[in-house]
């Protein structure tokens, strides 16, 4: 039986094959949570699900958002490349 090291993000339970990816994902979720709090504190009538969805979207697209703020607003309209750094855990018999 082989032993496989995995890292689990404590915020959402996703599993990663390496610590770097797990920490990057955790930082993105922390940013999303802070954006959500910012939105809820400054926009009256915004429901929790909507503010969480906006916070997660902005955190996931943080690189494009930074480029847009630096004078390239069109990058926000581009579809992001799909990264699949989450490895599903499967039971092996």
C-alpha positions in Angstrom: 0.0 0.0 0.0 1.4 3.4 -1.0 1.2 6.5 1.1 0.3 9.6 -0.8 0.7 13.0 0.8 -2.1 15.5 0.1 -2.9 18.9 1.4 -6.4 19.9 2.4 -7.7 23.5 2.3 -9.4 24.0 5.6 -11.7 26.7 4.2 -13.5 24.5 1.7 -12.1 21.0 2.0 -10.5 20.8 -1.5 -7.5 18.5 -1.7 -4.2 19.3 -3.4 -1.1 17.3 -4.4 1.3 20.0 -3.2 1.5 22.6 -0.5 2.0 25.5 -2.8 -1.2 25.0 -4.7 -3.1 24.5 -1.4 -1.8 27.7 0.0 -2.5 29.6 -3.1 -6.1 28.3 -3.1 -6.4 29.2 0.6 -5.2 32.8 -0.1 -7.7 33.2 -2.9 -10.5 32.1 -0.6 -9.3 34.5 2.1 -9.3 37.3 -0.5 -12.9 36.3 -1.6 -14.1 36.4 2.0 -12.6 39.8 2.6 -14.1 41.2 -0.7 -17.5 39.7 0.4 -17.2 41.5 3.7 -16.3 44.7 2.0 -19.3 44.5 -0.3 -21.7 43.6 2.5 -20.4 46.6 4.6 -20.8 49.1 1.8 -23.8 48.0 -0.3 -27.1 48.0 1.4 -29.6 45.3 0.3 -27.0 42.9 -1.1 -27.8 39.4 -0.1 -25.2 37.0 1.3 -25.2 34.6 -1.7 -24.7 37.4 -4.2 -22.0 39.1 -2.3 -20.2 35.7 -1.8 -20.5 35.0 -5.6 -19.1 38.4 -6.5 -16.3 38.1 -3.9 -15.3 34.7 -5.2 -15.4 35.9 -8.9 -13.2 38.9 -8.2 -10.7 36.8 -6.1 -10.5 34.1 -8.8 -9.9 36.8 -11.5 -7.6 39.0 -9.3 -4.8 39.0 -11.9 -7.1 40.2 -14.7 -8.6 42.7 -12.3 -5.1 44.1 -11.5 -4.3 44.4 -15.2 -7.6 46.2 -15.8 -6.8 48.7 -13.0 -3.5 49.3 -14.7 -5.1 50.4 -17.9 -6.1 47.2 -19.7 -9.8 46.9 -19.0 -10.4 44.6 -21.9 -8.7 41.7 -20.1 -11.8 41.4 -17.8 -13.9 40.4 -20.8 -11.6 37.5 -21.7 -12.5 34.0 -20.5 -9.9 32.7 -18.0 -7.9 29.6 -18.7 -9.2 26.6 -16.9 -6.7 25.3 -14.3 -7.3 21.8 -12.9 -4.9 21.7 -10.0 -7.4 19.8 -7.8 -7.0 16.0 -7.8 -10.0 14.0 -6.8 -9.4 11.3 -4.3 -10.7 7.9 -5.3 -10.8 4.7 -3.3 -8.6 2.0 -4.6 -9.4 -1.6 -3.8 
